[in-house]
Amino acid sequence: MVLDNIQNGNFSRSCRMDRLVCMPTSDGKLSVKSFWNKVRLASPERPLAKWLWNWMLPSKIGFFTWQVLCGSIPTDDAIMAMGIPFVSKCLCFCSPVRETTTHCMVVGGMASKVWDFFLRLVDIELVPTQDVRCRILFWHRHAHGRGHGRVINGLLPSFIVWELWKERNNRKHGERALSASHIVEVICNWVREIPFLPPFRKLPNPRDSIVPQFFGITQKVAPSSSDPVFLWPPFTAVKLNIDGACKGNSGEGGGGDIIRDNNGSVIVAFAKYYGAGTNNIAEVRALRDGLRLCANLGLVGPIVNSNSEVILRCVSKRRYSLWKGWYWFQEIMDHIESTRPLLSFTFREGNKAADWLANLAYDSASDIYFSGEMSLPLDLRWITSADALGLPVLRN
């Protein structure tokens, strides 16, 4: 198997010493966590878990919600089930019945009022006889949304059961009782204190904005940039556009590079097939191939444009964490020392020529080299002509 990988894979020869890496990890380092993830028998992924163990939800509330779902909160019926006899009466919601988890959290007078308020808000119809576990699971299956509304819908059940349990304990131990409207207001305060993510690129539809607007939360939109265009290099400099892409992540991948002078004329372009890999590795290899081509042509100080912020950030920090790309990244740093390029980010629309070449590489599963403008395919020539005229390329 190892021999087949060597014969069929794309490996670069190097005089550098081999390094021992842990293959299951992305950074090549062996740790207790990586060893445990390799040997453990993992259960299927549960969509609800991302809301219980969410950084925006306080850990104590997430842990308590998990206890509720497991039926492990110390209500009277749970204590009596352990063989401890005593008289049980539900004091938390003014109903003279035996205290159970379902009564405290779902069907009790106070609990039902709180749930009904938020169910109407998110437009969900639940079965009244559901226990608390079924209610939370049903909520997460039917409460949808985008933007801040999605986050609020995901965290609301945890805030509700937390405050209902606090109210139960207050009444159990003789503390001041709160009304249903007061509990609702406390839950609303929890929602307003959620540390939301940065602004969205575009606003969600009006239906998804109803819930955030109720809580007084404004969904901010990041300022839009101007229409992206291809900018020519100044004076006598040349510009190298690079791009790497895969069919899926991971999947069959390739890279595309195109070098043009300050008049818009294509000096050279190529599409290179990389085989199986990831988008990140394809971007690294495309940058390495482009810089190596500049070095072979004797081009010094090229302006290099890429639409991968991750790769550009790694180059600026001179550190790359994925062990599968260490050697290629080291070659990039060596070529940077010799060619002294200026690396900068460009939008995908301003990098369309390189993107076309990368797609050509993994569609054809071959390496293709173009020298000069007239050797380019017609579709690519249309792109370079639009770039030469400074026309914006708008996203669909």
N, C-alpha and C positions, 0 to 999 in steps of 0.2 A: 504493500500500500504506500509506504514511504517512497519507494522507487518510482511508482506511478506518479505520485505528486511532483517529484523532482523532474520527471520526463515531460509531464504535461503542463506544469505550472510556469509562471513567469517569474524567474528569479534573477536578481542582479548580482553579478560577481563583485566581490569587494575584498580588499586586503585587510580589512578590519577583523578583529577577533570576534568569534561567535559569542553570543551571550545566552545564558540559561534563562528561559522564560517559562512562566506558568500559562499554558495555552488557554485554559478556560477563562482567564481574565483579560480585560482589554489593555491594562497597563503592564501585563507580564509579571506582576508581583504575586507571590504566594502569601496568602494571609489566612487567618482562622476563618474569616467570613467566606473567602473564596473556596476553601476546603469544605466548609459546611454546606455551601450551596451546591457543591459537586456531589456529595455523598448522601445528602438528605433526600427523603421521599416527599417531594412537595405536593401539596394538595392543589386542586384546580384553582385558578384565580377567581376571586369573588369580587364582582363589581362594587358591592357595598363597602368592602374594606378600604377603598380609596377615600371614602368619606369619614370612616371612623378614625383612621390613622392619617389625618390630613393636617398639614402644618398650619392651616388657618383655623383649626379647631383646637381649643385647649385640651391638653392631654388628659386631664381629669374627666372632662366631659366625654371624650372619645372612649376612654376606658370604661366609664360607667355605662355608656350605650352598649358596649360589648357585653358587659355583665347582664344588662337587660335582655339582650338577644339570647344569651345562654341560660336565662332563667336563674340567675345566681344572686339576685338582690334579696336581702333579709326581710321579706314580708312575713306576716304571721303564718300564712299557709306554708311557706318554705321552712320556717322554724318547726312547726308542728309535724311536718313531714319527716323531720330528723328524730322524732320520738320524744319531743319536749312538749308535754301537754299544758295548755293554759287557755283561758277564755280570750277569744279574739273578737275584736270589734273595730270596724274601720272608722277611725276618728278623723281622717284627713279630709274627707269630702262630705261629712254630715249624713252619711247613709248608714243606718244601724244594721250592717251586715258583716259577715266575716271578711276580714281583710285578705285579699288576694292581689297578685301582681296585676291581673287584668282589670280588677276593680279600681285599683289605685291609679293605673296608667291609662285606662281607656274608657270604661263605662261609668265610672263614678261621676257624680254631679259636676264637680269642678273640672275633672279631666275632660269630660265630654264637651263642655263649653269651650275650653281652650283648643281642643282639637278641631271642633266645628268652625271656629274662627279662622284658623289657618288653612283648613281644607277648602273653605270658600275662597280664600285668597288665591290659592294655587289651582283652583278649579279641579278638585279631585273628589270623586264620590266613593266612599268606602262602605264596606259592609259593617253595620253597627255591632255585630257579635264577634268581630275579629279580636284575637288576643293581641298583645302589644307587639310581639315578634312579627306576626303576620301583617300588622298595620304598618310597621316600619318598612318591611320588605315590599309591600304593595305600594307604598308611597314612592319608594325609589324606582320602581318599575314604571310608574305612570306620571311622575313629576318631571317634565322635560323643560328645556329652555336653553338659551345661549347667553354668553357673557356673564354678568353679575347675577342674573336670574338663575342660571344653572347652579352657581355656587350656593346661593341662598336656598334653593330647593334641596340641595344635597345636605346642607348642614342643619336645616330647621328641625327635623325630627329629633336630633340629639339635644338641641336647646330645649325642646318641649319636654322630653322625658326628664332632663336634668332639673328643670324648674318645678315640675310636678313632684319629683322626689324630694326636693328641698322643702316644698310646702307640706308634704306628708310628714316629714320629720319635725317641722316646726309645730304642727298640731299634735303630733304624738308626744312631744316633750313640753307641751304647754307654752310654746312661744306664740307671738302675735300672728294671727291668721290673716291671710291676704285674700282679696277678692279675685275672681277670674279676670277681670279687666286689668288688675294690678299685675297679675302673672303674665298676661299678654304683653303689657308694656315692658316688663323686665326682659322677656324674650326678644322683643323688638330692639331693645338696647344692645343685646348680645349681637344681633344681626348688624346693627350700625357700626359695631366695633370690629367687624371682620376685616383683616388686612388684605384688601383686594389686590390683585395683580396690576401691572402697569396698564395704561390705556390701550384700547382695542384699535385695530386699523380701520374698522368700520362699525357703525352702530348696528345692533341686532334689530330684528323687525319689531314693530310696535307691541305685539303680543308679549314678546319676551321682556319688554321694558315695564310692564305693569307692576310686577312684584318689586323691582328695585325702586320705582317711583313711590310706591306705598311707604317704603322705609326711608324715603328722602335721600336715596343714594343716586348720585349722578354718574352715569356711565360716560366716562371721558373717551374721546377719540384722539388718537395720535395725529398730529398735523401731517397732512399729506405733502409728499414731496412734489417737485415740479416734474413735468413729463421727461422721462429719461431719454437722453440722446447720447450718441457716441461722440466723445470729445477727442479731437486730434491732438497729438503731442506737439509741444512747441518747438520751434527752430528745427534743428536737424535730428532730434531724437526720434526713436521708433517706439511703437506701442505693441505690446504683446498681450493678447487676450487669451485667457486659458479657462477651460471648463472640464469637469469630469462628471460622469453620470452613470447610473446603473438602472437596469430594469428591475425595480424592487430594491430593497435594502436588507439583505444582500441579494445580488443577482449578477447577471452578465453586464459588464461595464466597459467603458471606453473613455478616452479623453480627446479633446480637440484644442488645438493651438493655432493662432493666426497672427502673423507679424505684418504690420503695415507702417509705412513711413508717414511723415507729416503732411504729405499731399494726398493721402488716402489710397495710395497704390499698395497692392498686396505684394509683399516680398516673398513670403512663403507661408504655407498652411499645411497642416496634416491632421489626420484622424488616426488614432492608435487604439487598437483593441487590447484590453487588459484581462479579459476572462472574468472568472468569478471574483467578486469582491463587494465592497461597500461604497457608498457615495463618498465617504470621507477619504478612503484609500484612493479612489479614482481621482479626486481633486489633488491629492498630494502627488500622485504620479504624473498628472497633467502638468502641474507646476514644475516638477523636476524635469520633464521632457522639454518644456518650453525654455527654461533657463539653460539647459544643456545645448539646445539648438542655437540660442543666442551666443553662447560661448563658442560653439563651432564656427559660427558665421563672423565672429570677431566683433559682435555688437556690444558696446559698453554703455551702461546707463539707460537701459530700456525702461519704459514705463509699463508696468505689469498690472493689468486689471483682472480681478477675479470677483465672482459674486458669492464666494464662500467666506463669510466673516470668521468662521471657525479656523480655517487654515491661515488666514492672514493674522489672526490673533496668536496662533501658535508660532508663526514666524517672528512676530514682534517680540514674543517672550522667549524665543529660542528654545522652546520646549514642546515636545509632542508625546502624548501619553499612550497612544495605541502602538503596541509593540510590533504589530504587523507592518507598520510603516516607518519603523525607526531608520532603516538603511536609506530609504528614499528621502526621508526628511534630512538626514545627515548630508546627502548629496546636494539637497537644496541649499543648505547652509554653506557648503563649499562653493557652489556656483554663485551665491550672493557675494561671497568675498571677492570673486574674480570679476564678475560682471557689474557689480554695484547697481542693481536695479532699484527703481522706486515702485514699491508695491502699494496699491490702493484698491479700495472696494468700489465696485460698480453694480448697479442694479442688473437684474437678469435681462431686462429689456435692452440695456446698453451692451450686453455681452452675447447678443443673439447669434453672431457668426460663430463664435467658439462653441456655443450650445448646439448649433446645427452640426458642426463637425463631430462633437461627442456622440450625438445621436447616430450619425452616419457610421461611427466606429463600431458601436455595439449592434447596430442593425445588420451591417455587412460582415461582422466578425473578422475583420481584416485591417491591415495597416494601409492607409492611402496617403500619398504625398502629392502636394500641388505646388508648382513653382510659377509664380506670376499670376496676374489677373485673368488672362485668357484661358488658363488651364482649369479654372474653377467651374464646377457645375452651375447650371443656369440659376437654380434656386439660391445657391450661395452668392452668386453674382448680384442677384437682386438685393440681398441683404447688405452686401458691401457697398452697393451703389446708393442705397438709402442712407447708410452711415456717412458716405462721402458728401451727401447733400445736407446732412445735419437734421434729417427728419426724425421726429420722435417716434418711438415704437411703443404703442399703447397696449396694455394688458387687456385680454378679453374679459 
